[in-house]
């Protein structure tokens, strides 16, 4: 009977990226070739923003992994070694990610090549999608000189991430998997500055005409062309939300919305029981040496906290601050 082994993984959060590390132990010949990036069990929640290790754990069965054999210890393919070869791990879906250690688990057993000169380069991404050529979410399989690509459709609630490739072998510990956020995140809070909206309700916050479809290279994280403009509603607002936020205590509303990065602004439609604000424009801001400056665009891997300040039926001010999304900068600025 094979001896039970426990593989631990270290985790760290820094600079908008989520780190997961793996290690391989060697206690018996048969098991010394087995690939381990982690082990553990956790509940699953597939369509949600991943802000920390607990969030990734909640999406523990929604990560896909590729493993390509290479003779390069750096993980960079040598001449003749391309994505056209059959992957050792071919879009393997994880079964769980441990919320405490970050340990990853999957079904079946995969082993490293026995040759000392052979290595395996690992790529990982979220959310998992099956191979296909059409649909809302699917992965186009790799081919010669072409990494696999995830094609996805946003509803605003999905987080899309890719991991920087790492390399391991039967005698080399794989490096740390670093999950990078490919989208920009926007959250909302509201303030009734003058009390004119006391006991009124907030119905919807809608992003007007934002692109919802694109693709992502699973090796580099590069995004493809965007299209399919649609109106996306911030989930969790609803007519039951009474406007009660104050300047001293802003009221958080809705759920985080994930959107196309690189946009200079977004247009909002805000509907309350007292009136409708049909063209509210938000732009990014950031903190620079203790001051506030306007960025040129909403960046990937950053979270922006937008404050809607109700002053009267015809006037709505907006502030936007860069806030932590797995350790990021801070800042704030007024946008009229």
Number of C-alpha atoms within 10 A of each C-alpha: 3 8 8 8 11 12 17 21 22 15 19 16 18 12 14 22 25 27 21 24 22 24 19 24 19 13 12 10 8 10 18 18 19 18 24 26 25 24 22 21 17 17 15 17 15 22 16 20 22 22 19 18 22 17 17 27 27 21 26 30 25 22 25 23 19 23 25 21 25 23 17 16 17 14 18 15 17 10 6 11 16 20 18 14 14 13 17 18 21 16 22 18 24 20 21 27 31 23 21 13 21 28 26 27 20 23 10 6 10 14 17 21 18 13 10 12 12 16 26 29 26 25 26 26 27 28 24 23 20 15 18 13 11 11 10 10 20 20 23 19 18 20 13 11 13 14 20 21 22 27 23 21 18 22 18 25 20 21 23 27 23 27 25 20 23 23 24 27 26 24 15 15 18 23 18 22 23 24 24 22 27 23 23 23 27 22 20 21 17 22 25 22 21 13 16 13 23 13 12 19 19 23 18 21 22 18 22 19 14 21 18 20 20 18 20 23 19 26 19 14 21 12 18 14 9 14 12 12 12 15 17 22 21 23 17 15 19 16 14 11 17 19 22 19 22 16 12 8 11 19 18 17 22 17 18 23 26 28 27 21 17 13 16 13 13 18 17 21 17 20 17 20 14 12 14 15 15 13 13 18 16 22 24 28 25 21 17 12 7 9 10 16 15 17 13 13 15 26 20 19 22 25 29 29 23 23 23 23 21 22 16 16 13 9 10 17 18 19 20 24 24 24 21 17 24 22 17 16 18 19 20 22 20 16 15 12
